[in-house]
Amino acid sequence: MSAVAHPDLILRGGLVTTLDPSNPAASAVAITDGAFTAVGSDREVMALAGPQTRVVDLKGRRVLPGLIDNHLHLIRGGLNFNMELRWDGVRSLADAMAMLKRQVAVTPPPQWVRVVGGFTEHQFAEKRLPTLEELNAVAPDTPVFLLHLYDRALLNAAALRAVGYTRDTPEPPGGSILRDAAGNPTGLLLAKPNAAILYATLAKGPKLPFEYQVNSTRHFMRELNRLGVTGAIDAGGGFQNYPEDYRVVQTLAEAGQLTVRLAYNLFTQKPKAEKEDFLAWTTSSRYKQGDDYFRHNGAGEMLVFSAADFEDFRQPRPDMAPEMEGELEGVVRVLAENRWPWRLHATYDETISRALDVFERVNQDIPLQGLNWFFDHAETISEASIDRIAALGGGIAIQHRMAYQGEYFVERYGHGAAAATPPVARMLEKGVPVSAGTDATRVASYNPWVAISWLVTGRTVGGMQLTPRRNCLDRETALRMWTEKVTWFSNEEGRKGHIQVGQLADLIVPDRDVLACAEAEIADTVSDLTVVGGKVVYAAGLFAALDETPPPPAMPDWSPVRTFKGYGAWGERPVQAEAVVAREASAPCGCAMSCGLHGHAHATAWSSQAPVSDLKSFWGALGCACWAV
């Protein structure tokens, strides 16, 4: 422990899981100038306090290093977050459609209502998507665009009119516009086999003005902080152009308003002109340029379009074009010569093995060791490919896409094939660098605890036991996949990922002890206190008084974020809201009449509605003395 006088902040009285092998547990930490300067016992750390040191009593709560998402489309997601109605974590289609109806009512023309990924039909009790008829009934005049994973999009009639799709619209390459008997588009778009038609259609919608995009990005980061995310590697994205679409996050970085540390990769945008993109970018940008909050992290996840095998498991595995190797080699040589790391989207081993042929050929001329390059996703990677990656000094970044698409994978390939898809435990056994993330916001949700739950339980969000227990991870290993192990992928080993003297002071206090709670509760975790660089960026519950710098209200005023907030529509929780009303109404009750059933909690009965599942509430609502008050 390092003795540094007068820290800015001390957290004491906790169960601190540091993930530092040399000092695995502590009860207190001190933070000075954004870094940990002491990690030890309450007595040791409190001895450093000065008159200006802020001290927070953790009251026995578990403390963890901040979570780092290895693959998040934060920059693109931030530009659009305030426009999106999120169905992430909503458990029934009926609730989702009620949300949609409410949002339609407040969305002004010509704006759209967009549900852009992060959910699967299997999470709903009804186990289905809405029909086009249901969308049109809820929104006859307001355009609605609903993206389900990367396999399909549903557009109501108003959205079809807005994008101009008619019977004369030609069939797009790589996708399908479903039509009725008369040849008119029905509103269903299918990705066959890639998502180009889905991306292109979504891109036709209105965009937020710059100042609203700044506000939107702040709210997206705030939602990530609420879930315990303190860092991420941004994987670029379709229709996300550099440097134009990076102005918002650059503006926030310069203003000191980033609350998620961000390492960003550059994603090519021009099919057949990818090499030209990277030649220009390696001239104008420098690897690692930036600081601990916003820094350049190399190329990808798209290097060349001919190597992109989109993961729609409802469709047969796509074969990459014969020109893939030549185009990929041209780009990889540019990157290797400039010592830029890269990440490459690859779902199937057939794609990975062909890419490895290219990497091995380049390695003969330009050694790749030390570049920290890696594959993303790698659901069906073979042991032979894992060994080849290890030999070249590469890594594998996995995400929880199977938690959202596992049912479709099993339908096509069977439970046996899904037992190690991806083979995370085997990757770890072989010693290759491996870390975890989400691939949010479109193909899966941004909630890290859903991803951690999937690693630990092997279950999809729909409840299917996808991975047998022998291939699941223990909780500490899963947490390391979200903290220390991510740092290799951004070349920041030793800088963050542990609660350790000298490392960046990023930590979280979850609302439950995720190392001891029931497995079924892991996915429902949120953070009650999130600290980035020694600054409180989110606080709730016991620590709510520390939440001093929330962003201004979401813009525009019709934004779904104002009502529903984010994951699981946490801003709208009727049962909890009623409980708050009941407490507030009954607490000051000074009446002389106490109900034999409810005591002075008259509001409990006032808010009861019949029929209900709780028979005591039912009979109380009909006949209790509360109704005489």
JOKASUL-V243911 format. One record per run of one state. SS is the DSSP state (a for helix, b for strand, c for the rest). FROM is the first residue (numbers start at 1). TO is the last residue. If there is no record, write none. Layout:
[[SS	FROM	TO] [SS	FROM	TO]]
This chain:
[[c	1	8] [b	9	12] [c	13	14] [b	15	17] [c	18	24] [b	25	26] [c	27	27] [b	28	32] [c	33	34] [b	35	40] [c	41	41] [a	42	46] [c	47	53] [b	54	57] [c	58	61] [b	62	65] [c	66	66] [b	67	72] [c	73	73] [a	74	83] [b	84	84] [c	85	92] [a	93	106] [c	107	112] [b	113	116] [c	117	120] [a	121	123] [c	124	131] [a	132	138] [c	139	143] [b	144	148] [c	149	151] [b	152	155] [c	156	156] [a	157	163] [c	164	174] [b	175	179] [c	180	184] [b	185	191] [c	192	195] [a	196	202] [c	203	209] [a	210	226] [c	227	228] [b	229	234] [c	235	243] [a	244	254] [c	255	260] [b	261	266] [c	267	273] [a	274	284] [c	285	289] [b	290	290] [c	291	293] [b	294	299] [c	300	304] [a	305	307] [c	308	323] [a	324	337] [c	338	341] [b	342	346] [c	347	348] [a	349	365] [c	366	373] [b	374	377] [c	378	382] [a	383	391] [c	392	394] [b	395	399] [c	400	401] [a	402	413] [c	414	414] [a	415	418] [c	419	423] [a	424	430] [c	431	432] [b	433	437] [c	438	439] [b	440	440] [c	441	447] [a	448	457] [c	458	458] [b	459	459] [c	460	464] [b	465	465] [c	466	468] [a	469	471] [c	472	474] [a	475	481] [c	482	483] [a	484	490] [c	491	503] [b	504	504] [c	505	506] [b	507	510] [c	511	518] [a	519	524] [c	525	526] [b	527	532] [c	533	534] [b	535	539] [c	540	540] [a	541	546] [c	547	559] [a	560	564] [c	565	566] [a	567	569] [c	570	573] [a	574	587] [c	588	594] [b	595	595] [c	596	598] [b	599	599] [c	600	601] [a	602	606] [c	607	614] [a	615	623] [c	624	624] [a	625	628] [c	629	629]]
